[in-house]
């Protein structure tokens, strides 16, 4: 089977990781591309009361089932179809439904801790870190959690101060030095997107 190009996109919450991934897919007109979110691999907390789930530290590496993500990626590299988990952000639990993913020529993994796990990094052909100012990231997260995930504003602020900010400083920000490319401003950085498009195209013809 043809070689699969795996791209990892990391960065703080609200940094613009998803916009970079979507810009790459759109600009390259790649039909054979799949975007996989690290958040889908949050550990299932359905066995805990909802109150405890809401206090869970989702920004710590232990909250992500990296072993399953790595296993699914290796299966795709081997040409196998996988059923990737889906996550319910309102109930803080893994959904019963899965999404069937067939191997594609380009796989994009995006999430705050995509570059954290060493075994996962070894599978990445291109490692990207999206670097955005903290105040912009906080505003984006606040709007997303309120309007898309049904969260209360006080809950979002408390979570940001207690876990998101300290975990970013401890685990996410240090991953910047592990990246091949650092992109300021996310998907709005057209020069960076153009450079990535050229690099991906060259890898696809090798």
URMOCOR-V937985 format. One line per field, one symbol per residue. ss: DSSP state (2 for helix, 1 for strand, 0 for the rest). phi: phi as a letter, one per 20 degrees, with the letter a starting at -180 (. if undefined). psi: psi as a letter, one per 20 degrees, with the letter a starting at -180 (. if undefined). Layout:
ss->???
phi->???
psi->???
This chain:
ss->00001111111000002222222222220000111112222100000002222200000022210222222222222000011111110000111111111000011111000000022222000111111002222222222222200000222222222222222222222222220011110222022222222222222220
phi->.ffeedddcdqffnfofffffffffffelefeccddegffegffdffdfgffffefefdegffdefgffffffffffeneecdefccefeelbffffddecegcfcdddcrfdgefefffgfeeecdccedcggfffffffgffffeddmeefffffffffecgfffffedegffgfeefcddfmmffefffffffgfffffffef
psi->qqpppppporrrpjhkghhgghhggghilohlqpppphhhjqqpjiiqqhhhhhiqnijqhiipmhggggggghghhjjqpqoqrqpoigilqpqhqrpppqprhppppprhkhjgphhghhiphppppooqqhhggggggggghghhjkqqghgggghghhggghhghghgghihiiqhppoqjciinhggggggggggghhhi.
